Amino acid sequence: MLFPLQQVDTNLQLIEEIPNAFFNNIVDADVFGYELFPAWFQEYYGNRQDGLYQKANNLFQIIKNSGRELEIVNGYWESLQINQHCLSVDTLLFYCEDISIELFTAAKKYFHHLYKTLDYDWFTDYSNTDIIKYIIEFKKSNRVFLCPICGNETITSNRFEARAALDHWFCKAKYPFSSVSWDNLFPLGEGCNRPPIKGENEIVWSENERVNRQIFFYPFNWLGNMQIEFECIEEPSIDNPTSGSWRFNFIGIDETHQILINKWDAFFRVNDRWINETLDVFIETWTQTFAEYLVLEINIEEFELKYNEKLLSFRNSKNKFNIYPNHRVEWFFLNFLINEATPELYNGYKTMVKKHIENN
């Protein structure tokens, strides 16, 4: 929604070859064995018959005994069409639990293990890369260093954090067959991915009970720039900075774009989070921060003469919307203050800034 994004080629996509080989060969296989894996698998995984191998064997037996083998195989391939499922309400979505809970449970165990395999040494040895390298390259290639969804928080990409932030568009808990489809894996900030924002919520159903299908935006489909407007519904008082009321309005280029924008905002609570997590905090603290900025730029005798100029410079320093968290939200507030605020609010903040300088 906020940035045009391109997928980045990576050897991590080789993970797809493991389930693809399984579902390509299962119909003709009478017994389970390494023939259901890619040719390279045994060399790197070893002759072990535990872990992933064991979970694949369990899934194999359940599919073979289901009496609905072709339906399940076709369901796997349908589950990889992430883009199409987002953009059309007429595609067929496959749910393992519609076959049996046994299949759903086995598929979750197998595919969740596959997803974790992206971090395992034997797979990174084969692919000669890892998730952190991929996300770093994703950021550099797209020139977006923040969460591509909300544009207001970082995405994890260093070895000192628990895990690089490569997450699922269709959640793996409900759509296990899509768990390692590269079209379904996407760098997300923690705030966008965690409950109650995304979590295990449905994106192509208007509710988690799966009653009404809906279209939903797909991150790699760029439909054009949206216009963002910052609206002051009620100005805050100087004595109570959080008493104001604000709203960000997101405006699309046509009706379809607007529908997808509205769903993006509602699902990820972008307006609410920009205000509650960033704007409210900034409004409470910006005068102190600006005072510290001014001390480095001017002396107190120049305050009246240069205040307006330096406030404009301070706003302009917040223009790295794709690099620094919070910049976009902070820029909009400062721009409002410069161009739209009442004289009472503008001058009230100015007095506060001067007091901060004098007190320090």
ABEGO torsion letter per residue (X at the ends): XABBBBBBBBAAAAAAAAAAAAAAAAAABABBBAAABBAAAAAAAEABABEAAAAAAAAAAAAAAAGAAAAAAAAAAAAABAAAAAABAABBBBBAAAABAAAAAAAAAAAAAAAAAAABAAAAAAAGBBAAAAAAAAAAAAGBABBAAAGABBBBABAABABBBBBBABBAAABAAAAABAAABBBBBAAAABOABAEABBAABABAAGABBBBBBBAABBAEBBBBBBBBABBBBAABAAABBBBBBBBBABAAAAAAAAAAAAAAGAAAAAAAAAAAAAAAAAAAAAAAAAAAABBAAAAAAAAAAAAAAAAAAAABAAABBGAAAAAAAAAAAAAABBAAAAAAAAAAAAAAAAAX
